[in-house]
Amino acid sequence: MKLTFLGAGSTIFARNVIGDCMCSEVLRDSTFALYDIDGARIEESRTILEAIRKSTGGYGRIECYVGEENRKAALKDADFVVNAIAVGGYDPCTIIDFEIPKKYGLQQTIGDTLGIGGIMRALRTIPVMQSFADDMAEVCPNALLLNYTNPMAMLSGYMQRYTPVNTVGLCHSVQVCSEGLLKALGMEDKLDGRKEIIAGINHMAWLLEIKDKNGVDLYPEIKSRVDAYLAKPDATDKVRMDYIKHFGYYCTESSEHNAEYNMFYIKSKYPELIERYNIPIDEYPRRCVEQIEGWRKEYEEILEKGVKEHTRSHEYASRIMEAIVTGNPYQIGGNVLNKGHLISNLPEDACVEVPCMVNGSGVHPCFVGALPVQCAAMNMTNINVQLLTIEAAATKKKEHIYQAAMLDPHTASELDIDTIKKMVDDLIEAHGNYLPKYC
């Protein structure tokens, strides 16, 4: 088996995904092809993965490919391709995504999935992913692309609609959703044997059902504990708990993410909401700096020891590969096109996050039916932005970028149309060659 990892300089994802494969008896003797445009970063990833390979028995082979001219060689005959690129990185692009909107009074927390930050991130990433698709169609047309890069729904949705590449989008918020909720509310005794159904869109998929091992619905007890949680001054998951109170359901991704996916919590007119809900403004830039520093320390330790222990993570990638290679079925939460109305009250062009069965013939999305109407409505406020951003990327029409930003719930709740358009123009200019030309 051959796995090609695009953006292998993304050391944490490369470590987890390929490290997980090295822990699998089915996958460990594979060829792991690392690709990146940054030779120094890929060398760091190679070092950590060789250390993990050594600690797991020395199986398999690691190959490194640097630069666009070597990308086809990295992809040739791949069975699986993982995408974890970050076009423009922290500096300059993430800094631009935060600092320019700030000049217009628009605050963000993460800026990688929705909002003006998510829109710009998609627009600079989609052209690169299109080039990946072109290469894959030529040298590994039967490979499955596992996309980890955000904005998940925009990037996966584009690949699924506009390229021939077999693509599934993967996140890690589904796996930890109900566990985090029950622990936060002091219901750890309900963890074992729990049953759940999760569906919606990436980062806003809904915990539609959660039952204990005996089939008892846990939502009544959950709802009875929400007010006490919200009253805690230092609680950090208040936005999602507030969703339970007002929309009836908990969702998959963290409160710092969901604070900027709507028009409710980050409002310059009501600055007290930031403190009330413990919303970490500018969280993603801080996180980038901390991760860079943390990785530097970890890398130095690996160089000193030469061996790196790895425990298999919650990531779906290695388990998907195992299921396809062996034929033994495995269920995931995957991001797929809503073809056939898997979720019946969301549009077919939307990229939705639903239960998927994986086996020897691939990834098979499961029918969910209709979401509760209020949950579908919340999803649609995000889907509108996703579809218009994809339209902008496909047509190269600037008007669709304006429209995506105008319909973004957080942006529109803070800025008027003329200001939104000026901000978009400034962002396009600042990103320069990281973006294609729009007419």
C-alpha positions in Angstrom: 0.0 0.0 0.0 1.1 3.6 -0.7 0.0 6.6 1.3 0.9 10.1 0.0 0.7 12.9 2.6 0.3 16.3 1.0 1.4 19.1 3.3 3.7 16.8 5.3 5.3 19.8 6.9 2.1 19.9 9.0 4.0 18.0 11.6 1.2 17.3 14.0 -1.2 15.8 11.4 1.6 13.9 9.7 2.7 12.5 13.1 -0.8 11.4 14.1 -2.0 10.0 10.8 1.2 8.2 9.7 2.1 7.3 13.2 -1.4 5.6 13.5 -0.7 3.7 10.3 2.6 2.5 11.8 0.7 1.2 14.8 -1.5 -0.9 12.5 -0.4 -4.5 11.6 -2.4 -4.0 8.4 -0.8 -0.7 7.3 2.6 -0.6 8.9 4.5 -2.2 6.0 3.4 0.5 3.6 5.2 3.2 1.6 4.7 6.6 3.2 5.4 9.4 0.7 5.8 12.8 2.3 5.2 15.9 0.1 5.7 19.6 0.9 7.0 22.7 -0.7 9.1 23.4 2.3 12.2 21.2 2.5 13.1 22.1 6.1 9.6 21.3 7.4 9.4 18.0 5.5 12.8 17.0 7.0 11.4 17.7 10.5 8.4 15.5 9.7 10.7 12.8 8.3 12.8 12.8 11.5 9.8 12.4 13.8 8.3 9.7 11.6 11.5 7.7 11.4 11.7 7.9 15.2 8.1 6.5 15.4 8.9 3.9 12.8 11.9 2.8 14.9 9.8 2.5 18.0 7.1 0.4 16.2 9.4 -2.2 14.7 11.0 -0.5 11.7 8.3 -1.6 9.2 7.5 0.3 6.0 9.4 2.9 4.1 9.4 6.8 4.2 10.0 8.7 1.0 10.3 12.5 0.8 9.4 14.8 -2.1 9.9 18.5 -2.1 8.5 21.1 -4.6 5.7 21.2 -7.2 8.0 19.6 -9.8 8.2 16.4 -7.6 4.5 16.2 -6.7 3.4 13.7 -9.4 6.2 11.4 -8.3 5.0 11.6 -4.7 1.4 10.8 -5.9 2.2 8.1 -8.5 0.3 4.9 -7.8 -0.9 6.1 -4.3 -3.8 4.1 -2.8 -4.6 6.9 -0.3 -3.8 10.6 -0.3 -4.0 12.8 2.8 -4.3 16.5 2.5 -3.2 18.7 5.4 -1.9 21.8 3.6 -2.0 25.4 4.9 -1.6 27.8 2.0 0.1 30.9 3.2 0.6 29.5 6.7 0.5 31.6 9.8 2.7 34.3 8.4 1.6 36.0 6.2 -1.9 34.7 5.5 -3.4 34.0 8.9 -2.1 37.3 10.2 -3.8 39.0 7.2 -7.0 37.2 7.8 -7.2 38.6 11.3 -5.6 42.0 11.2 -7.4 43.5 8.2 -10.9 42.6 9.5 -9.9 44.0 12.9 -9.3 47.4 11.2 -13.0 47.3 10.2 -14.1 46.4 13.7 -14.7 42.7 12.9 -13.4 40.3 15.6 -12.7 36.6 15.1 -11.8 33.7 17.2 -10.5 31.0 14.9 -11.2 32.2 11.3 -10.5 28.9 9.6 -14.0 27.5 8.8 -16.5 30.3 8.3 -16.5 34.1 8.4 -14.2 36.3 6.4 -11.2 34.3 7.6 -12.7 31.0 6.4 -13.7 32.5 3.1 -10.2 33.8 2.3 -8.6 30.6 3.5 -10.8 28.6 1.1 -10.1 30.9 -1.8 -6.4 30.6 -1.5 -6.5 26.8 -0.9 -9.0 25.7 -3.6 -6.6 26.5 -6.6 -3.9 24.4 -5.0 -6.3 21.5 -4.3 -7.4 21.7 -7.9 -3.8 21.2 -9.0 -3.7 18.2 -6.7 -6.8 16.8 -8.4 -5.3 17.3 -11.8 -2.2 15.3 -10.8 -4.2 12.6 -9.1 -6.4 12.1 -12.1 -3.2 11.4 -14.1 -1.1 9.3 -11.8 -3.4 7.8 -9.1 -7.0 8.0 -10.5 -8.3 5.4 -8.1 -6.9 6.9 -4.9 -9.1 8.0 -2.1 -8.4 11.6 -0.9 -8.8 12.1 2.8 -9.1 15.9 3.4 -8.1 17.3 6.8 -7.6 20.9 5.8 -10.1 23.6 6.8 -12.5 25.1 5.8 -13.6 21.5 5.6 -17.0 21.9 3.9 -15.8 24.4 1.3 -12.7 22.5 0.3 -14.3 19.0 0.4 -17.4 20.3 -1.3 -15.4 21.9 -4.1 -13.4 18.7 -4.7 -16.6 16.6 -4.7 -18.5 18.8 -7.1 -15.7 20.0 -9.5 -13.1 17.3 -9.7 -13.2 13.5 -10.4 -11.2 12.7 -7.2 -12.9 10.4 -4.7 -12.9 12.6 -1.6 -14.1 12.4 2.0 -13.5 15.2 4.5 -12.4 14.2 8.0 -12.5 16.1 11.3 -11.9 14.9 14.8 -14.7 16.7 16.6 -17.3 14.0 16.0 -15.3 11.4 17.9 -15.0 13.5 21.0 -18.3 15.4 21.0 -20.5 13.4 23.4 -17.6 12.5 25.7 -16.7 16.1 26.1 -20.3 17.0 26.8 -20.9 14.3 29.4 -17.6 15.1 31.2 -18.3 18.8 31.3 -21.7 18.2 33.0 -20.4 15.6 35.5 -22.1 12.7 33.8 -19.0 10.5 33.3 -20.9 7.5 34.6 -22.9 7.5 31.4 -19.9 7.3 29.0 -19.6 3.5 28.8 -21.9 1.9 26.2 -23.6 5.2 25.2 -25.3 5.3 21.8 -25.5 8.4 19.6 -26.5 9.9 16.3 -24.6 12.9 14.9 -25.4 14.7 11.6 -25.3 18.2 10.1 -22.3 20.1 8.7 -18.7 20.1 9.7 -18.1 21.9 13.0 -21.9 22.3 13.3 -23.1 18.7 13.3 -25.8 18.0 15.8 -25.8 15.5 18.6 -29.3 14.4 17.6 -29.6 11.5 19.9 -27.6 10.3 23.0 -28.7 7.3 25.0 -27.1 5.4 27.8 -26.2 1.7 27.5 -29.8 0.8 28.5 -31.3 2.9 25.8 -32.4 5.7 28.1 -32.5 9.2 26.5 -29.8 11.4 28.2 -31.0 14.7 26.9 -33.5 15.4 29.7 -30.7 15.1 32.3 -28.3 17.0 30.1 -30.7 19.9 29.8 -31.4 20.0 33.5 -27.6 20.7 34.1 -27.0 23.4 31.5 -28.0 26.4 33.6 -25.6 25.4 36.4 -22.8 25.0 33.8 -23.5 28.4 32.3 -23.4 30.0 35.7 -19.8 28.9 36.3 -17.5 32.0 35.7 -14.6 29.9 34.4 -16.5 27.5 32.2 -15.2 27.5 28.6 -17.9 25.7 26.6 -20.7 28.1 27.1 -21.6 28.8 23.5 -22.4 25.2 22.8 -24.3 24.8 26.1 -26.3 27.9 25.2 -27.2 26.1 21.9 -28.7 23.3 24.0 -30.8 25.9 25.9 -32.1 27.8 22.8 -31.9 25.2 20.0 -32.3 22.0 21.9 -29.2 20.2 20.8 -25.4 20.2 21.3 -23.0 20.4 18.3 -19.7 18.9 17.5 -17.1 21.7 17.4 -15.8 23.8 20.3 -17.4 27.0 21.6 -14.5 29.1 20.5 -15.3 28.0 16.9 -19.0 28.2 17.2 -18.9 31.7 18.7 -18.2 33.1 15.2 -20.5 30.9 13.2 -23.6 33.0 14.1 -24.8 36.5 14.9 -25.4 36.0 18.6 -22.2 36.1 20.7 -19.5 38.4 19.2 -21.0 41.8 19.0 -19.3 45.2 19.3 -22.5 46.7 20.5 -22.6 44.3 23.4 -18.9 43.7 24.5 -20.0 42.2 27.8 -21.0 39.0 25.8 -17.3 38.2 25.3 -16.7 38.0 29.0 -20.1 36.4 29.8 -19.4 33.5 27.3 -15.6 33.4 27.8 -15.0 33.9 24.1 -11.3 33.9 23.2 -10.9 36.6 20.6 -7.8 36.1 18.3 -7.5 32.6 19.6 -6.1 31.0 16.4 -3.1 33.3 16.0 -2.2 32.7 19.6 -2.6 29.0 19.1 -0.4 29.1 16.0 2.5 30.7 17.9 2.1 28.2 20.8 2.0 25.2 18.4 5.1 26.4 16.6 7.0 26.8 19.8 5.7 23.5 21.2 6.7 21.6 18.1 10.2 23.1 18.3 10.7 21.8 21.8 9.3 18.3 20.8 11.6 18.2 17.8 14.6 18.9 19.8 13.7 16.1 22.2 13.3 13.7 19.3 16.7 14.6 17.9 18.2 13.9 21.3 16.5 10.5 21.9 16.2 9.2 18.4 13.0 7.3 19.3 9.4 8.5 19.6 6.7 6.5 21.1 3.2 6.9 19.5 -0.2 5.9 20.8 -2.9 5.5 18.1 -5.0 8.6 18.0 -8.7 9.3 17.5 -8.1 10.3 13.9 -10.3 8.3 11.4 -7.7 8.1 8.6 -5.9 4.8 9.5 -9.1 3.1 10.4 -10.6 4.0 7.0 -7.5 2.6 5.3 -7.8 -0.6 7.3 -11.4 -1.0 6.5 -10.8 -0.6 2.8 -7.7 -2.8 2.7 -9.3 -5.6 4.8 -12.9 -5.3 4.0 -13.8 -5.2 7.7 -16.5 -2.5 8.1 -15.9 0.6 10.2 -18.2 3.6 10.8 -17.0 7.2 10.7 -18.5 10.6 10.6 -17.5 11.8 7.1 -18.0 15.0 5.1 -19.6 14.1 1.8 -21.8 15.7 -0.8 -25.5 15.6 0.2 -26.4 13.7 -3.0 -29.8 12.0 -2.7 -30.6 14.3 0.2 -28.9 12.3 2.9 -30.1 15.1 5.1 -33.5 15.8 3.5 -33.9 19.5 4.5 -30.4 20.6 3.4 -29.5 21.3 -0.3 -27.9 18.5 -2.4 -24.9 20.7 -3.3 -24.0 21.1 0.4 -21.2 19.2 1.9 -22.7 17.5 5.0 -21.2 15.5 7.9 -23.1 12.2 8.3 -22.4 8.7 9.5 -20.6 6.7 6.8 -19.9 3.0 6.6 -16.5 2.1 5.3 -15.6 -1.3 3.8 -13.7 -2.9 1.0 -15.6 -1.0 -1.7 -15.1 2.5 -0.1 -17.0 5.1 1.9 -20.8 4.8 1.9 -22.7 7.7 3.4 -25.8 6.8 5.4 -29.3 8.4 5.0 -30.2 10.6 8.0 -33.5 12.2 7.0 -34.6 15.7 8.2 -32.8 17.6 10.9 -34.9 19.4 13.5 -36.0 22.6 11.6 -34.1 24.9 13.9 -30.9 22.9 13.4 -31.3 22.9 9.7 -31.9 26.6 9.8 -28.6 27.2 11.7 -26.7 25.0 9.2 -28.2 26.9 6.3 -26.7 30.2 7.6 -23.3 28.5 7.2 -24.1 26.6 4.0 -25.1 29.8 2.2 -21.5 31.1 2.8 -19.9 27.8 1.8 -21.8 27.5 -1.5 -21.1 31.1 -2.5 -17.4 30.8 -1.7 -17.2 27.6 -3.8 -19.1 29.5 -6.6 -16.5 32.3 -6.4 -13.6 29.8 -6.6 -15.2 28.0 -9.6 -16.2 31.2 -11.5 -13.5 33.6 -10.4 -16.2 36.3 -10.0 -15.5 38.7 -7.2 -19.2 39.4 -6.8 -19.6 36.0 -5.2 -16.9 36.7 -2.7 -18.8 39.9 -1.7 -22.0 37.9 -1.5 -20.4 35.2 0.6 -19.2 37.8 3.1 -22.5 39.7 3.0 -24.4 36.5 3.9 -21.9 35.4 6.6 -24.0 35.7 9.8 -21.2 37.2 12.0 -19.9 39.6 9.4 -23.3 40.8 8.4 -24.3 41.4 12.0 -21.4 43.8 12.5 -20.8 45.5 9.2 -22.8 47.2 6.5 -22.6 46.1 2.8 -20.3 48.9 1.7 -17.8 48.2 4.5 -17.9 44.5 3.8 -17.0 45.1 0.2 -14.1 47.4 1.1 -12.8 44.8 3.6 -13.0 42.1 0.9 -11.1 44.3 -1.5 -8.4 45.0 1.1 -8.0 41.3 1.9 -7.7 40.4 -1.8 -5.0 43.0 -2.3 -3.1 42.0 0.8 -3.1 38.3 -0.2 -1.6 39.1 -3.5 -0.3 36.1 -5.4 -1.8 33.7 -2.9 -5.1 34.3 -4.7 -6.1 34.0 -8.4 -7.4 37.0 -10.2 -11.1 37.8 -9.8 -13.2 39.8 -12.3 
